[in-house]
Amino acid sequence: MFYKINEVKALPDYCLLVSFVTGEKKKYNVKPLFNKWEQFKALMMITGLFEQVKVDTGGYGVSWNDNIDLSCNELYFNGIAV
């Protein structure tokens, strides 16, 4: 089952506010990924890149560019309900 995304907003301190089609909202902290996946470091090194996050076509994830993305299920299961 996929938890499709309706909207995503970049928050301060490298967090995302993710709205799902179910009406649920979750806050997801991207910072731990900087040490886990090399490509995520670009989000803190390139000014303004983090704020360019967008929902992928179909709502199955979010992305910043061709190399940096997160799946809808990652955001749903590891995000904190708000």
C-alpha positions as CSV (number, residue, x, y, z in Angstrom):
1,M,0.0,0.0,0.0
2,F,1.2,3.5,-0.9
3,Y,0.5,6.6,1.2
4,K,0.3,9.1,-1.6
5,I,1.4,12.7,-1.0
6,N,-0.8,15.7,-1.7
7,E,1.6,18.5,-0.7
8,V,5.1,19.1,0.7
9,K,6.6,22.2,2.4
10,A,10.1,22.8,3.4
11,L,10.4,23.8,7.0
12,P,13.4,25.3,8.9
13,D,16.2,23.1,10.1
14,Y,15.9,20.6,7.2
15,C,12.4,19.3,8.1
16,L,9.5,18.6,5.7
17,L,5.8,19.0,6.4
18,V,4.1,16.3,4.3
19,S,0.4,16.2,3.6
20,F,-1.1,12.9,2.5
21,V,-4.2,12.4,0.4
22,T,-5.8,10.8,3.5
23,G,-5.6,14.2,5.2
24,E,-2.8,13.1,7.6
25,K,0.2,15.4,8.0
26,K,3.6,14.3,9.1
27,K,6.9,16.1,9.9
28,Y,10.0,14.4,8.5
29,N,13.5,15.3,9.6
30,V,15.9,15.0,6.6
31,K,19.1,15.8,8.6
32,P,19.9,12.1,9.5
33,L,20.1,11.3,5.8
34,F,23.1,13.7,5.4
35,N,25.4,11.1,7.1
36,K,23.6,8.1,5.6
37,W,23.5,9.0,1.9
38,E,26.1,11.1,0.2
39,Q,23.8,12.7,-2.3
40,F,21.6,14.2,0.5
41,K,24.6,16.4,1.6
42,A,23.9,18.7,-1.4
43,L,20.7,19.8,0.4
44,M,22.8,21.6,2.9
45,M,25.7,22.6,0.7
46,I,23.7,24.2,-2.2
47,T,21.9,27.3,-1.0
48,G,18.2,27.2,-1.7
49,L,18.1,23.6,-2.9
50,F,16.3,22.2,0.1
51,E,13.4,24.7,-0.4
52,Q,12.9,23.5,-3.9
53,V,11.3,20.2,-2.8
54,K,8.3,19.1,-4.8
55,V,5.8,16.2,-4.9
56,D,6.6,13.7,-7.6
57,T,4.1,12.9,-10.3
58,G,1.4,10.7,-8.9
59,G,2.2,11.5,-5.3
60,Y,4.5,8.5,-4.7
61,G,7.4,10.6,-3.3
62,V,9.1,13.9,-3.1
63,S,12.2,15.0,-4.9
64,W,14.7,17.9,-5.3
65,N,16.4,16.8,-8.5
66,D,17.2,13.5,-10.4
67,N,19.6,12.3,-7.6
68,I,17.7,13.2,-4.4
69,D,14.3,11.8,-3.6
70,L,12.3,10.1,-0.9
71,S,9.4,7.7,-1.2
72,C,5.9,8.3,0.1
73,N,6.2,5.3,2.4
74,E,9.5,6.5,3.9
75,L,7.9,9.8,4.7
76,Y,4.7,8.2,6.1
77,F,6.3,5.5,8.3
78,N,9.2,7.6,9.6
79,G,7.5,11.0,9.9
80,I,6.0,12.3,13.1
81,A,2.2,13.0,13.0
82,V,1.3,16.6,13.5
